Amino acid sequence: MERRVVISGCSGGGKSTLLEALRERGFSVVDEPGRRIVREQLASNGSALPWVDLAAFARAAISTAISDWKANAESEGWVFFDRGLVDAASALEHATGGRVLAERGRSYSYHRRVFLTPPWPEIYGRDEERQHGFEAATEEYARLLAAYPDLGYEVTVLPKTSVAERADFILRTLEADESSGD
């Protein structure tokens, strides 16, 4: 059974906080490629930033996501990814209109169940690494909500509850999948 699990969804929907809670529970967590790239680009005055050159940013995110996927290929326990290759390929398609999602998304597969954080305006916030507004975040969410099922993933939208309750929900859902043989 594939043990690499993607937590994706709306920017500012609580993904990073949720993944930190899973890390604190002892699980392996892979930080979001996009935030790592933005930090690197800001530190080096680079231009592969989503608000400067979305296509270059998305290509860098694809490369990073593939490296992350490969680095965790042999993990025995659950590994939780803050976004993944599908997110990056979807962003590149959005930026260029090109078709890369199907090829890239199927070459590096994750656990069949993907968890998405829904738009949640009460907790959404901008920062140095997230400069887009809530409307752009919800548009991205809609693209991902379509992209994952198109690639055969089963999407589970996370409830708007506490971080601990969300973490429990994910672990219970994965345990149920495992016990049913999925």
Kinemage of the C-alpha trace (Angstrom):
@kinemage 1
@onewidth
@group {chain A} dominant
@subgroup {mainchain}
@vectorlist {calphas} color= white
{ca met a 1} P 0.000 0.000 0.000
{ca glu a 2} L 1.243 3.450 -0.907
{ca arg a 3} L 2.179 5.284 2.304
{ca arg a 4} L 2.797 8.778 0.866
{ca val a 5} L -0.264 10.893 1.687
{ca val a 6} L -0.958 14.331 0.238
{ca ile a 7} L -2.658 17.041 2.230
{ca ser a 8} L -3.561 19.780 -0.201
{ca gly a 9} L -6.330 22.267 -0.769
{ca cys a 10} L -6.934 25.929 -0.294
{ca ser a 11} L -4.009 28.179 0.572
{ca gly a 12} L -4.485 29.412 4.100
{ca gly a 13} L -6.781 26.489 4.926
{ca gly a 14} L -4.618 25.205 7.771
{ca lys a 15} L -2.433 22.641 5.967
{ca ser a 16} L 0.915 23.622 7.454
{ca thr a 17} L -0.467 23.788 10.987
{ca leu a 18} L -2.115 20.396 10.549
{ca leu a 19} L 1.061 18.857 9.180
{ca glu a 20} L 3.043 20.244 12.100
{ca ala a 21} L 0.584 18.501 14.444
{ca leu a 22} L 1.150 15.224 12.586
{ca arg a 23} L 4.917 15.766 12.854
{ca glu a 24} L 4.537 16.298 16.609
{ca arg a 25} L 2.740 12.934 16.763
{ca gly a 26} L 5.833 11.285 15.303
{ca phe a 27} L 4.924 11.057 11.623
{ca ser a 28} L 7.229 12.007 8.767
{ca val a 29} L 6.170 15.238 7.091
{ca val a 30} L 7.438 16.812 3.882
{ca asp a 31} L 7.162 20.594 3.846
{ca glu a 32} L 5.427 22.369 0.993
{ca pro a 33} L 7.681 22.740 -2.077
{ca gly a 34} L 6.207 26.150 -2.928
{ca arg a 35} L 7.011 27.766 0.406
{ca arg a 36} L 10.564 26.396 0.286
{ca ile a 37} L 11.019 27.780 -3.226
{ca val a 38} L 9.602 31.180 -2.274
{ca arg a 39} L 11.986 31.409 0.712
{ca glu a 40} L 14.959 30.490 -1.517
{ca gln a 41} L 13.929 32.928 -4.240
{ca leu a 42} L 13.370 35.786 -1.789
{ca ala a 43} L 16.762 35.142 -0.159
{ca ser a 44} L 18.549 35.152 -3.535
{ca asn a 45} L 16.482 37.878 -5.215
{ca gly a 46} L 15.271 35.258 -7.688
{ca ser a 47} L 12.271 35.587 -9.969
{ca ala a 48} L 10.730 32.079 -9.723
{ca leu a 49} L 8.001 33.491 -7.511
{ca pro a 50} L 4.304 32.854 -8.113
{ca trp a 51} L 3.554 36.591 -8.299
{ca val a 52} L 6.492 37.267 -10.679
{ca asp a 53} L 6.864 34.189 -12.912
{ca leu a 54} L 4.271 31.533 -12.106
{ca ala a 55} L 5.519 29.131 -14.786
{ca ala a 56} L 9.121 29.185 -13.491
{ca phe a 57} L 7.820 28.789 -9.942
{ca ala a 58} L 5.636 25.815 -10.946
{ca arg a 59} L 8.509 24.137 -12.819
{ca ala a 60} L 10.701 24.497 -9.729
{ca ala a 61} L 7.863 23.098 -7.583
{ca ile a 62} L 7.533 20.081 -9.923
{ca ser a 63} L 11.242 19.371 -9.634
{ca thr a 64} L 11.146 19.724 -5.854
{ca ala a 65} L 8.032 17.545 -5.553
{ca ile a 66} L 9.649 14.784 -7.621
{ca ser a 67} L 12.766 14.920 -5.430
{ca asp a 68} L 10.588 14.767 -2.306
{ca trp a 69} L 8.630 11.818 -3.713
{ca lys a 70} L 11.821 9.905 -4.535
{ca ala a 71} L 13.405 10.720 -1.162
{ca asn a 72} L 10.439 9.076 0.567
{ca ala a 73} L 10.014 6.077 -1.756
{ca glu a 74} L 11.243 3.541 0.797
{ca ser a 75} L 9.448 4.871 3.875
{ca glu a 76} L 7.560 2.193 5.762
{ca gly a 77} L 5.274 4.427 7.823
{ca trp a 78} L 2.897 7.161 6.775
{ca val a 79} L 4.600 10.153 5.178
{ca phe a 80} L 2.477 13.280 4.896
{ca phe a 81} L 3.162 15.766 2.112
{ca asp a 82} L 2.194 19.426 2.345
{ca arg a 83} L 1.037 19.551 -1.274
{ca gly a 84} L 2.649 17.432 -3.958
{ca leu a 85} L 3.379 16.957 -7.613
{ca val a 86} L -0.265 17.263 -8.697
{ca asp a 87} L -0.446 20.728 -7.125
{ca ala a 88} L 2.702 21.857 -8.938
{ca ala a 89} L 1.648 20.395 -12.294
{ca ser a 90} L -1.799 21.956 -11.932
{ca ala a 91} L -0.157 25.333 -11.310
{ca leu a 92} L 2.012 24.930 -14.404
{ca glu a 93} L -1.028 24.087 -16.539
{ca his a 94} L -2.808 27.132 -15.147
{ca ala a 95} L 0.191 29.348 -15.922
{ca thr a 96} L 0.934 28.084 -19.421
{ca gly a 97} L -2.153 26.321 -20.712
{ca gly a 98} L 0.081 23.332 -21.501
{ca arg a 99} L -0.860 19.774 -20.634
{ca val a 100} L 1.516 18.263 -18.035
{ca leu a 101} L -0.780 17.157 -15.239
{ca ala a 102} L -1.819 13.733 -16.548
{ca glu a 103} L 1.714 12.624 -17.439
{ca arg a 104} L 3.416 13.948 -14.300
{ca gly a 105} L 0.579 13.080 -11.971
{ca arg a 106} L 0.517 9.430 -12.990
{ca ser a 107} L 4.288 8.959 -13.035
{ca tyr a 108} L 4.640 9.651 -9.317
{ca ser a 109} L 1.589 8.427 -7.451
{ca tyr a 110} L 0.644 8.957 -3.824
{ca his a 111} L -1.826 7.170 -1.564
{ca arg a 112} L -5.172 6.951 -3.369
{ca arg a 113} L -6.853 9.157 -0.751
{ca val a 114} L -5.955 12.842 -0.791
{ca phe a 115} L -7.094 15.214 1.939
{ca leu a 116} L -8.053 18.758 0.960
{ca thr a 117} L -8.447 21.732 3.250
{ca pro a 118} L -11.453 23.761 2.095
{ca pro a 119} L -11.530 27.549 1.790
{ca trp a 120} L -11.817 28.945 5.305
{ca pro a 121} L -11.905 32.754 5.295
{ca glu a 122} L -11.830 32.993 9.101
{ca ile a 123} L -8.283 31.574 9.249
{ca tyr a 124} L -6.952 32.761 5.877
{ca gly a 125} L -4.054 35.186 6.030
{ca arg a 126} L -1.383 36.609 3.785
{ca asp a 127} L 2.301 36.643 4.631
{ca glu a 128} L 5.597 37.190 2.853
{ca glu a 129} L 5.356 33.757 1.214
{ca arg a 130} L 1.603 33.896 0.458
{ca gln a 131} L 0.855 37.149 -1.288
{ca his a 132} L -2.256 36.176 -3.243
{ca gly a 133} L -5.731 36.950 -1.986
{ca phe a 134} L -8.509 34.674 -0.804
{ca glu a 135} L -10.249 34.716 -4.211
{ca ala a 136} L -7.128 33.357 -5.955
{ca ala a 137} L -6.795 30.748 -3.209
{ca thr a 138} L -10.356 29.532 -3.762
{ca glu a 139} L -9.798 29.371 -7.530
{ca glu a 140} L -6.717 27.219 -6.929
{ca tyr a 141} L -8.773 25.004 -4.602
{ca ala a 142} L -11.384 24.477 -7.328
{ca arg a 143} L -8.663 23.422 -9.786
{ca leu a 144} L -7.244 20.924 -7.296
{ca leu a 145} L -10.697 19.615 -6.388
{ca ala a 146} L -11.045 18.644 -10.065
{ca ala a 147} L -7.427 17.610 -10.777
{ca tyr a 148} L -7.040 14.935 -8.120
{ca pro a 149} L -10.166 12.904 -9.057
{ca asp a 150} L -9.245 13.231 -12.748
{ca leu a 151} L -6.072 11.307 -11.881
{ca gly a 152} L -7.965 8.629 -9.957
{ca tyr a 153} L -7.500 9.932 -6.432
{ca glu a 154} L -10.276 9.827 -3.877
{ca val a 155} L -10.637 13.295 -2.375
{ca thr a 156} L -11.690 13.759 1.221
{ca val a 157} L -12.415 17.349 2.189
{ca leu a 158} L -11.317 17.993 5.761
{ca pro a 159} L -13.854 19.345 8.228
{ca lys a 160} L -13.453 22.862 9.610
{ca thr a 161} L -12.564 21.714 13.107
{ca ser a 162} L -9.625 22.011 15.471
{ca val a 163} L -6.161 20.956 14.371
{ca ala a 164} L -6.207 17.937 16.708
{ca glu a 165} L -9.616 16.847 15.419
{ca arg a 166} L -8.413 17.148 11.832
{ca ala a 167} L -5.317 15.067 12.588
{ca asp a 168} L -7.459 12.416 14.320
{ca phe a 169} L -9.844 12.420 11.335
{ca ile a 170} L -6.990 11.788 8.872
{ca leu a 171} L -5.495 8.984 10.940
{ca arg a 172} L -8.893 7.307 11.479
{ca thr a 173} L -9.662 7.536 7.766
{ca leu a 174} L -6.317 6.020 6.773
{ca glu a 175} L -6.715 3.284 9.377
{ca ala a 176} L -10.166 2.471 7.973
{ca asp a 177} L -8.717 2.371 4.436
{ca glu a 178} L -5.988 0.026 5.615
{ca ser a 179} L -8.350 -2.315 7.438
{ca ser a 180} L -10.634 -2.502 4.383
{ca gly a 181} L -7.662 -3.440 2.196
{ca asp a 182} L -7.637 -0.237 0.155
